[in-house]
């Protein structure tokens, strides 16, 4: 009598597993099918295969970029400095702008949950939703060509990321320290300066350093929209059909990004 109910339970478990496996395999099938459909629509159907030609013509086009042109190196010093300064100044501006935005967007310390909190969240969303290239185009049309639109674009783009991570860190601070300050009669500013800032400062600095590393990459391509730096030099080489020189600029960009990653790694290691 005991074996029959036990066998029924085992059968039900096996049946549930079979149904679960069937659903799982159906999901896998439709996932693979959707990938194949996307490949067909976006690559196979949307590519001008006649323009690409044969494999030999592809390799011939790639071969135009080699060997690198060393004569371009002497003209890269100022663009390198400009790219570095665009990333650095843009990051500093983002660090400053992220302070009030983080204050507004942190639910536990925002001055007004119905006014400043939505404002802070909206600023973060707008900053992160628009790509830095689009910000660059906006500021190029507003202030003209040069490094300034690149700095402003990077600053606005980075503000959203820094403030979002900082606001989340503020919302996750240890409440015991805040309660201790309140218990001795501390006001709102004392709570922020002595209870919150010491807890989030390492996170804030770490996020700023990480954004600086990312901004070096961003600054290298801002020149493609006329915002100065190595990107502008790369665009000029391509417009002059000096593909060997373009390769030299690309190698320089890779070296600059590697330098930024090394500096960022050791800086975060020291801070954190």
Secondary structure, DSSP 8 states (H G I E B T S, - for coil): -HHHHHHHHHHHHHHHHHHHHHHHHHHHHHHHHHHHHHHIIIIITTS-HHHH--HHHHHHHHHTT-S--GGGGGGSHHHHHHHHHHHHHHHHHHHHHHHHHHHHH-TTT-S-TTTHHHHHHHHHHHHHHS-HHHHHHHHHHHH-SSHHHHHHHHHHHHHHHHHHHHHHHHHTS-HHHHHHHHHTT--HHHIIIIIIHHHHHHHHHHHHHHHHHHHHHHHHHHGGGT--SHHHHHHHHHHTT-HHHHHHHHHHHHHHHHHHHHHHHHHHHHH-
